[in-house]
Each structure stands twice: as C-alpha cells, then as structure tokens.
Amino acid sequence: MNTTISLKKGSEIRRIGIEALIKALGPVGMARFMEEYDNGGSGDYTAEKYQQPDLTIDDIINELHNEKVSEYTKP
C-alpha cells in the first residue's frame, strides 16, 4: 500500500486552517478561538520593558565574556 503525502508550506496550512475555523465557527468565533489559543502572551510588557538594567555595549560584552569563561572553567 503506497500513500502519498503532500507537504504544504506553513503559510498555506495557516490559510487553510483559518478558512476551516471561519467555516466552522464564523469570523467572530474564529477570532475568539485564536485569542484563546494564543492567550496573548504572558506578563506585562509595558511595565517590564522599563525594568531592564541600563547596560552599555561594553557591559554586555563583558557579561558575555564572563559567561564564556565560566562555561569552560566549570569542574
């Protein structure tokens, strides 16, 4: 028994999926489903974006260097 599998691009799978959701749920139901599925992320980006430390490029490079050094010196 031979079975042929047709691989589709991600964009086509999304298009077909959205069309199926609209057909089954209607446009509003599709939007509500997508909101439930995505859940809008987590956390409070607006508040958290201001909690990042003020680092210079040199600070970041030093941190990366220190992490690399400690990675190779672990027992």
MIVEXLO-871097 format. One record per residue (C-alpha): residue number from 0; residue in three letters; z, y, x. Coordinates in pm, 1 decimal, m for minus. Example, Ala and Ser with C-alpha at 12.3 -4.5 7.8 and 13.67 -1.06 7.14 Angstrom:
<node seq="0" type="ala" zz="780.0" yy="m450.0" xx="1230.0"/>
<node seq="1" type="ser" zz="714.0" yy="m106.0" xx="1367.0"/>
END
This chain:
<node seq="0" type="met" zz="0.0" yy="0.0" xx="0.0"/>
<node seq="1" type="asn" zz="m110.9" yy="330.9" xx="154.0"/>
<node seq="2" type="thr" zz="42.4" yy="657.2" xx="44.4"/>
<node seq="3" type="thr" zz="m98.9" yy="992.8" xx="136.3"/>
<node seq="4" type="ile" zz="147.8" yy="1274.0" xx="186.6"/>
<node seq="5" type="ser" zz="22.6" yy="1627.1" xx="151.9"/>
<node seq="6" type="leu" zz="225.9" yy="1870.6" xx="360.4"/>
<node seq="7" type="lys" zz="227.5" yy="2222.1" xx="230.2"/>
<node seq="8" type="lys" zz="321.2" yy="2544.2" xx="404.8"/>
<node seq="9" type="gly" zz="664.8" yy="2688.7" xx="332.1"/>
<node seq="10" type="ser" zz="510.5" yy="2986.1" xx="154.3"/>
<node seq="11" type="glu" zz="319.1" yy="2757.4" xx="m82.6"/>
<node seq="12" type="ile" zz="628.5" yy="2547.4" xx="m153.4"/>
<node seq="13" type="arg" zz="821.6" yy="2865.9" xx="m239.0"/>
<node seq="14" type="arg" zz="539.4" yy="2987.8" xx="m465.9"/>
<node seq="15" type="ile" zz="517.7" yy="2654.0" xx="m649.4"/>
<node seq="16" type="gly" zz="897.5" yy="2637.7" xx="m680.0"/>
<node seq="17" type="ile" zz="923.1" yy="2986.9" xx="m823.8"/>
<node seq="18" type="glu" zz="642.2" yy="2911.7" xx="m1069.6"/>
<node seq="19" type="ala" zz="826.5" yy="2594.8" xx="m1178.4"/>
<node seq="20" type="leu" zz="1152.2" yy="2787.5" xx="m1223.4"/>
<node seq="21" type="ile" zz="979.2" yy="3057.4" xx="m1428.0"/>
<node seq="22" type="lys" zz="813.2" yy="2790.4" xx="m1643.9"/>
<node seq="23" type="ala" zz="1142.3" yy="2605.6" xx="m1699.7"/>
<node seq="24" type="leu" zz="1385.2" yy="2899.6" xx="m1722.0"/>
<node seq="25" type="gly" zz="1177.8" yy="3210.0" xx="m1786.5"/>
<node seq="26" type="pro" zz="1170.8" yy="3506.3" xx="m1548.9"/>
<node seq="27" type="val" zz="1530.0" yy="3615.3" xx="m1615.1"/>
<node seq="28" type="gly" zz="1661.3" yy="3259.8" xx="m1581.9"/>
<node seq="29" type="met" zz="1469.2" yy="3219.4" xx="m1256.9"/>
<node seq="30" type="ala" zz="1624.4" yy="3537.5" xx="m1119.6"/>
<node seq="31" type="arg" zz="1973.5" yy="3424.8" xx="m1224.5"/>
<node seq="32" type="phe" zz="1917.5" yy="3084.3" xx="m1064.4"/>
<node seq="33" type="met" zz="1803.4" yy="3246.2" xx="m741.3"/>
<node seq="34" type="glu" zz="2115.5" yy="3466.1" xx="m738.2"/>
<node seq="35" type="glu" zz="2336.9" yy="3160.9" xx="m789.2"/>
<node seq="36" type="tyr" zz="2154.1" yy="2962.8" xx="m522.2"/>
<node seq="37" type="asp" zz="2153.7" yy="3243.6" xx="m266.8"/>
<node seq="38" type="asn" zz="2502.2" yy="3366.3" xx="m357.7"/>
<node seq="39" type="gly" zz="2417.3" yy="3697.4" xx="m193.1"/>
<node seq="40" type="gly" zz="2573.0" yy="3609.1" xx="141.5"/>
<node seq="41" type="ser" zz="2937.5" yy="3647.5" xx="218.3"/>
<node seq="42" type="gly" zz="3173.8" yy="3913.6" xx="340.1"/>
<node seq="43" type="asp" zz="3145.8" yy="4289.3" xx="310.1"/>
<node seq="44" type="tyr" zz="2867.4" yy="4403.4" xx="539.9"/>
<node seq="45" type="thr" zz="2924.8" yy="4770.7" xx="463.8"/>
<node seq="46" type="ala" zz="3286.1" yy="4754.4" xx="582.7"/>
<node seq="47" type="glu" zz="3228.9" yy="4501.8" xx="862.8"/>
<node seq="48" type="lys" zz="2943.7" yy="4688.3" xx="1031.3"/>
<node seq="49" type="tyr" zz="3185.3" yy="4965.3" xx="1126.6"/>
<node seq="50" type="gln" zz="3438.3" yy="4720.3" xx="1272.0"/>
<node seq="51" type="gln" zz="3215.8" yy="4630.0" xx="1566.8"/>
<node seq="52" type="pro" zz="3350.5" yy="4741.9" xx="1904.0"/>
<node seq="53" type="asp" zz="3175.5" yy="5026.1" xx="2083.7"/>
<node seq="54" type="leu" zz="3023.1" yy="4848.0" xx="2382.0"/>
<node seq="55" type="thr" zz="2788.3" yy="4981.3" xx="2642.6"/>
<node seq="56" type="ile" zz="2498.0" yy="4776.6" xx="2775.0"/>
<node seq="57" type="asp" zz="2698.7" yy="4719.5" xx="3094.1"/>
<node seq="58" type="asp" zz="2992.9" yy="4586.7" xx="2888.5"/>
<node seq="59" type="ile" zz="2765.4" yy="4339.2" xx="2712.1"/>
<node seq="60" type="ile" zz="2602.8" yy="4224.9" xx="3037.4"/>
<node seq="61" type="asn" zz="2946.2" yy="4176.7" xx="3196.7"/>
<node seq="62" type="glu" zz="3066.8" yy="3974.5" xx="2896.6"/>
<node seq="63" type="leu" zz="2759.3" yy="3752.5" xx="2912.5"/>
<node seq="64" type="his" zz="2801.6" yy="3707.1" xx="3286.4"/>
<node seq="65" type="asn" zz="3169.7" yy="3617.5" xx="3246.9"/>
<node seq="66" type="glu" zz="3084.6" yy="3359.5" xx="2977.3"/>
<node seq="67" type="lys" zz="2820.4" yy="3200.1" xx="3201.4"/>
<node seq="68" type="val" zz="3060.3" yy="3187.8" xx="3497.3"/>
<node seq="69" type="ser" zz="3339.2" yy="3032.4" xx="3288.5"/>
<node seq="70" type="glu" zz="3090.3" yy="2781.0" xx="3143.2"/>
<node seq="71" type="tyr" zz="3011.6" yy="2649.0" xx="3491.7"/>
<node seq="72" type="thr" zz="3371.0" yy="2654.3" xx="3618.0"/>
<node seq="73" type="lys" zz="3525.1" yy="2450.5" xx="3336.1"/>
<node seq="74" type="pro" zz="3705.9" yy="2138.6" xx="3457.7"/>
END
